[in-house]
Amino acid sequence: MALQFNFISSMLIILLLTISSAKAQEAGGVGGRGGGDSGVIDVVAKFGAKADERTDLSKPLLDAWKEACASTSPAKIVIPKGTYFLSTATLDGPCKAPIELQVEGIVKAPADPGAFKEPKWIAFNRIENFKLSGGGVFDGQGTIAYKREGCDKHNFCGSLPINLRFDFLTNAMIQGVTTKDSKQFHVNVLGCKNITFEHFTVSAPGESPNTDGIHIGRSDGVNVLNTEIKTGDDCVSIGDGSKNLVINGVTCGPGHGISIGSLGLFKNEEPVDGVTVKNCTLTNTSNGVRIKSWPGAEPGTCSNIHFEDITVTNVSSPIIIDQKYCPWNKCKINEESKVKLSNISFKNIHGTSALPEAVKIICSATLPCENVELIDIEITHSGPTGPAVSQCSNVKPKVSGKQNPTACSAPVPANPTPTS
């Protein structure tokens, strides 16, 4: 009897050890950093990537992505410190579990704009539960593109690559990385839901054309938090179909400010609804906080927009609604915008204006702005052209708190100066 009991006990112990071993292997998931951390893939240790600025990182990265994306447990890809060359990469989902790309090194794009067949360098597509982190740098090497024929005249160079594209992501965090010298937009966000940029950095020269820091379109629940943007176009630009956006703690300059629009240029644009911009600082920018739409063109709506607690220093147009937006004279300037603007507030905006026109609210004559509020505005201008002024057209704003300059106290010129 004792012998039978010992045999049964031994069999149970072997069975338990087998189950335990199987679970441990399953938990190990994808290959580790040289066999170390479970669920972590080092592109150098496992896939032979080389930080020599010549060997293309594309295949090692895509191989690592394929393995991580197929894992049923959370996976992390690591690009260690060093400087790498990457021709192009599109990282596709859906993946079977949460996935993180930790970039610790510097990743450089081809300097020649002609090396790209599509307007993208690195793209993330249709991924859920994604994180990009690591403190690394994505260097678009855009200097040649900035000097290219046409781009130096601020024409739209749509064929140039965007540094980072985020298309149709759900629940994503982009944290602590830098995008530098993109040839076109630094970041394009399209069709995303619940994506956050935090402690993100954008860096490009002030004279770099069409290098918007973060462009957002047709996305719901985008947060841009505690981010520094220096570039040659809008620091943050918000396109049609954007809703439930929060821009908080952004430092902008040089650049063209934080802009909604331009709107109304294309057919079937979707409404912009629910944008809060607060606790932001803009320095030496051509605009501060702005909404812009094209005259004539197509219909649209933009509502529930709130700018609050904004500091401006030497900003050319600190507060601006421009429904006569017409860069390069490529529009029907004598027609009125068909984009309806409503429920807009500018609250506690203070600092200095580089030009006398500190406040410009130029609305459509056929669709006047509705429910616009100016609350506690304190913007000064000192110079030979006189003190700061406030201009209004086709709008009757609700005014409360301090108003310097006095709201809507100056005439609007027949031909307002175009804004960039």
C-alpha positions in Angstrom: 0.0 0.0 0.0 2.8 2.4 0.9 4.6 1.4 -2.3 1.5 2.3 -4.4 1.1 5.6 -2.5 4.8 6.5 -3.2 4.4 5.7 -6.9 1.2 7.9 -7.2 3.0 10.7 -5.3 6.0 10.5 -7.7 3.7 10.6 -10.7 1.9 13.7 -9.4 5.2 15.5 -8.8 6.4 14.7 -12.3 3.0 15.9 -13.7 3.2 19.2 -11.7 6.8 19.8 -12.8 5.8 19.2 -16.5 2.9 21.7 -16.2 5.1 24.3 -14.4 7.8 23.9 -17.1 5.3 24.4 -19.9 3.8 27.5 -18.3 7.3 28.9 -17.8 8.1 28.4 -21.5 4.8 30.0 -22.5 5.5 33.0 -20.3 8.9 33.4 -21.9 7.1 34.4 -25.1 9.3 35.8 -27.8 13.1 35.6 -27.8 14.9 37.8 -25.3 17.8 40.2 -25.3 20.4 37.6 -26.1 18.2 35.1 -24.2 17.7 37.4 -21.2 14.4 39.2 -20.4 11.4 37.3 -21.5 9.3 39.1 -24.1 12.1 41.5 -25.1 13.7 41.4 -28.6 17.0 43.2 -29.1 17.4 43.9 -32.9 21.2 43.9 -32.5 21.6 40.7 -30.4 18.9 38.7 -32.1 18.7 40.0 -35.7 22.1 41.4 -36.3 21.3 45.1 -36.7 24.4 47.2 -36.9 24.9 50.7 -35.5 27.3 51.8 -38.2 25.1 54.4 -40.1 25.4 52.3 -43.3 23.8 48.9 -42.8 20.0 49.2 -43.3 18.0 48.6 -40.2 14.9 47.8 -42.2 15.1 44.0 -42.3 16.2 43.4 -38.7 13.4 45.8 -37.5 10.7 44.1 -39.6 11.8 40.7 -38.6 11.7 41.7 -34.9 8.3 43.3 -35.5 6.9 40.1 -37.1 8.0 38.0 -34.2 6.8 40.4 -31.5 3.4 41.0 -33.3 2.8 37.3 -33.4 3.4 36.8 -29.7 0.4 36.0 -27.6 2.0 37.8 -24.6 3.2 41.4 -24.3 6.4 42.0 -26.3 9.0 44.7 -26.5 11.4 45.5 -29.3 14.6 47.3 -28.4 16.8 49.4 -30.6 19.9 49.9 -28.4 22.0 53.0 -28.2 24.0 53.8 -31.3 23.4 55.4 -34.6 21.5 53.4 -37.3 20.5 53.9 -40.9 16.9 53.0 -41.9 15.7 53.3 -45.4 12.0 52.9 -44.6 9.7 50.7 -42.5 6.0 50.1 -42.2 5.0 48.2 -39.1 1.6 46.7 -39.5 -0.9 45.3 -37.1 -3.1 43.9 -35.9 -0.9 42.2 -33.2 -2.0 39.5 -30.8 -0.9 41.3 -27.6 0.3 44.7 -26.5 3.5 45.7 -28.2 6.2 48.3 -27.4 9.0 49.7 -29.5 11.8 51.1 -27.3 14.2 53.2 -29.3 17.3 54.1 -27.3 19.5 55.0 -30.3 19.5 57.5 -33.2 17.8 56.3 -36.3 18.6 58.2 -39.5 16.7 58.4 -42.8 18.2 58.7 -46.3 19.2 62.3 -46.8 18.2 62.2 -50.5 14.5 63.0 -51.0 14.6 61.0 -54.2 15.1 57.8 -52.2 11.5 57.7 -51.2 8.7 56.3 -53.4 5.9 57.2 -50.9 5.4 60.2 -48.6 6.4 58.3 -45.5 9.5 57.1 -43.7 8.3 55.1 -40.7 4.7 54.1 -40.4 2.7 52.4 -37.7 -0.5 50.9 -39.1 -3.7 49.3 -37.5 -2.2 48.5 -34.1 -4.0 48.3 -30.7 -2.2 48.8 -27.3 1.0 50.2 -28.7 3.8 52.1 -27.0 6.8 54.0 -28.6 9.4 55.0 -26.0 13.1 54.9 -25.1 14.5 58.5 -25.4 15.8 57.9 -28.9 15.8 60.2 -32.0 14.3 59.8 -35.4 16.4 62.0 -37.7 14.8 62.7 -41.1 17.9 64.5 -42.4 15.7 67.0 -44.2 18.3 69.7 -45.0 18.4 68.9 -48.7 14.6 68.8 -49.0 14.3 72.3 -47.5 16.5 73.7 -50.3 14.7 71.7 -53.1 13.2 73.7 -55.9 9.6 74.7 -55.0 9.8 73.9 -51.3 11.8 77.1 -50.7 8.8 79.0 -52.0 6.5 77.3 -49.5 4.6 75.3 -52.1 3.1 72.1 -50.8 5.7 69.3 -51.3 3.3 66.4 -50.8 5.7 63.8 -52.2 8.2 64.3 -49.4 8.3 61.7 -46.6 6.7 62.2 -43.2 9.0 61.1 -40.4 6.4 59.2 -38.3 2.9 58.2 -39.5 0.4 56.8 -37.0 -2.6 55.4 -39.0 -5.6 53.7 -37.3 -4.0 53.1 -33.9 -6.2 52.4 -30.9 -4.8 53.0 -27.3 -1.3 54.2 -28.1 1.3 56.1 -26.1 4.2 58.0 -27.7 6.5 58.9 -24.9 9.9 60.5 -24.5 11.2 60.3 -28.1 12.4 63.0 -30.5 11.6 63.6 -34.2 14.2 65.8 -35.9 14.5 67.5 -39.3 11.7 65.7 -41.1 11.5 66.5 -44.8 7.7 67.1 -44.5 5.4 66.8 -41.5 7.2 65.3 -38.5 4.1 63.4 -37.3 0.8 62.6 -39.0 -2.0 61.1 -37.0 -4.9 59.7 -39.0 -7.9 57.6 -37.9 -6.6 57.0 -34.4 -8.5 56.6 -31.2 -7.0 57.3 -27.8 -3.4 58.2 -28.6 -1.2 60.3 -26.3 2.0 62.1 -27.0 3.9 62.9 -23.8 7.3 64.4 -23.2 7.6 64.3 -27.0 10.1 66.6 -28.8 10.0 68.0 -32.4 13.1 69.8 -33.7 13.6 71.5 -37.0 14.8 74.9 -38.2 12.4 77.8 -38.3 12.9 78.1 -42.1 12.0 74.5 -42.9 8.8 74.6 -45.0 5.8 72.4 -44.4 7.3 70.7 -41.4 4.3 70.7 -39.1 5.2 69.2 -35.7 2.1 67.0 -35.1 -0.7 67.0 -37.6 -4.0 65.4 -36.5 -6.9 64.4 -38.7 -10.1 62.3 -38.4 -9.0 61.1 -34.9 -10.9 60.8 -31.6 -9.2 61.3 -28.2 -5.7 62.6 -29.0 -3.7 64.1 -26.2 -0.5 66.1 -26.7 1.0 66.7 -23.2 4.2 68.4 -22.0 5.8 68.5 -25.4 8.4 70.8 -27.0 8.1 71.7 -30.6 10.5 73.8 -32.7 9.8 73.8 -36.4 9.1 75.8 -39.6 5.3 75.4 -39.7 2.4 74.8 -37.3 3.6 73.2 -34.0 0.3 71.4 -33.8 -2.2 71.4 -36.7 -5.7 70.0 -36.4 -7.5 68.9 -39.5 -11.1 67.9 -40.2 -12.7 65.0 -38.3 -10.7 65.7 -35.2 -12.7 65.5 -31.9 -12.0 65.3 -28.2 -8.5 66.7 -28.4 -6.4 68.0 -25.5 -3.3 70.0 -26.1 -1.8 70.7 -22.7 1.7 72.0 -21.7 3.1 72.5 -25.2 6.1 74.8 -25.7 6.1 76.1 -29.3 8.6 78.2 -31.2 9.9 78.8 -33.7 6.8 77.8 -35.8 3.4 79.0 -36.9 1.6 78.4 -33.7 -1.2 76.0 -32.7 -3.7 75.9 -35.5 -7.1 74.3 -36.2 -7.2 74.1 -40.0 -7.0 75.0 -42.6 -10.6 73.9 -43.1 -12.9 73.9 -46.0 -10.5 73.2 -48.8 -11.7 69.7 -49.7 -15.0 68.0 -50.3 -16.7 66.0 -47.6 -14.7 67.3 -44.7 -15.8 66.0 -41.3 -16.6 68.3 -38.3 -14.0 69.4 -35.8 -15.6 69.2 -32.4 -14.1 69.4 -28.9 -10.6 70.8 -28.8 -9.0 72.2 -25.6 -5.6 74.0 -25.8 -4.3 75.1 -22.4 -1.2 75.8 -20.4 0.8 76.4 -23.6 3.7 78.8 -24.2 4.5 80.3 -27.7 7.6 82.3 -28.3 8.7 84.1 -31.5 6.0 82.3 -33.6 4.0 83.8 -36.5 0.7 82.9 -34.9 -0.4 82.0 -31.4 -3.7 80.1 -31.2 -5.5 80.0 -34.5 -8.5 78.8 -36.4 -8.2 79.1 -40.2 -10.5 78.3 -43.1 -10.4 78.9 -46.8 -12.8 81.5 -48.5 -15.2 80.0 -51.0 -14.3 76.3 -51.3 -16.3 73.7 -49.3 -18.6 73.6 -46.3 -17.8 72.4 -42.8 -18.2 73.0 -39.1 -15.9 73.7 -36.2 -17.3 73.9 -32.7 -16.5 73.7 -28.9 -13.0 75.0 -29.2 -11.3 76.4 -26.0 -8.0 78.2 -25.7 -7.0 78.8 -22.1 -4.0 79.9 -20.0 -1.7 80.7 -22.9 1.5 82.7 -22.7 2.7 84.5 -25.9 6.1 86.2 -26.3 6.8 88.3 -29.4 4.1 86.4 -31.4 3.0 88.1 -34.6 -0.7 87.1 -34.3 -1.4 85.9 -30.8 -5.2 85.4 -31.2 -6.5 84.8 -34.6 -9.6 83.5 -36.4 -8.9 83.8 -40.1 -11.7 82.8 -42.4 -9.9 84.5 -45.3 -7.0 82.2 -45.1 -5.4 82.4 -48.5 -1.7 81.5 -48.7 0.1 81.9 -52.0 -3.1 83.6 -53.3 -4.4 80.1 -54.2 -8.1 80.8 -53.4 -11.2 82.9 -54.2 -10.3 85.7 -51.9 -13.5 87.7 -52.6 -15.8 84.8 -51.6 -16.8 83.9 -48.1 -15.9 80.8 -46.1 -18.5 78.1 -45.9 -17.1 76.7 -42.6 -19.4 77.5 -39.6 -17.5 78.3 -36.4 -19.3 78.2 -33.0 -18.7 77.9 -29.3 -15.2 79.2 -29.2 -13.4 80.8 -26.2 -10.1 82.6 -25.6 -9.4 82.8 -21.8 -6.4 84.1 -19.9 -4.2 84.8 -22.8 -1.3 87.1 -22.0 2.1 88.3 -23.2 3.5 90.4 -26.0 2.7 90.7 -29.7 5.3 91.3 -32.4 2.7 93.3 -34.4 0.0 95.8 -33.3 -2.8 93.4 -34.4 -2.8 91.2 -31.3 -6.4 90.0 -31.7 -7.9 89.3 -35.1 -11.3 87.6 -35.4 -12.1 87.6 -39.1 -15.3 85.5 -39.6 -17.4 84.7 -42.6 -20.0 87.2 -43.7 -22.4 84.5 -44.9 -21.8 82.3 -41.8 -20.8 84.7 -38.9 -19.1 83.2 -35.9 -21.4 82.3 -33.1 -20.8 82.3 -29.3 -17.2 83.5 -29.3 -15.9 84.6 -25.9 -12.9 86.8 -25.0 -12.1 86.4 -21.3 -9.1 88.1 -19.5 -6.9 89.1 -22.5 -3.7 90.9 -21.7 -1.4 91.4 -24.7 0.8 94.3 -25.2 2.8 95.7 -28.2 5.5 98.3 -28.0 6.9 99.8 -31.1 6.7 102.7 -33.6 3.5 101.4 -35.1 1.6 101.9 -31.8 -0.1 99.9 -29.1 -1.8 96.5 -29.5 -5.2 96.6 -31.3 -8.2 94.2 -31.6 -10.0 93.6 -34.9 -13.3 91.9 -35.4 -15.4 91.1 -38.5 -18.7 89.3 -38.7 -18.7 88.4 -35.0 -20.1 89.8 -31.7 -17.9 88.3 -29.0 -19.0 88.0 -25.4 -16.4 89.9 -23.4 -15.5 89.6 -19.7 -12.6 90.3 -17.4 -9.7 92.4 -18.5 -9.4 93.3 -22.1 -6.1 94.8 -23.4 -6.4 95.6 -26.2 -10.1 96.7 -25.9 -12.1 94.0 -27.8 -13.0 94.8 -31.4 -11.8 98.4 -31.1 -9.9 98.7 -34.4 -11.2 98.7 -38.0 -10.4 95.7 -40.2 -8.5 96.6 -43.4 -10.2 96.0 -46.7 -7.4 93.5 -47.6 -6.1 91.8 -44.4 -2.5 90.7 -44.5 -2.3 87.0 -45.4 -1.1 84.7 -42.6 1.3 81.8 -43.0 
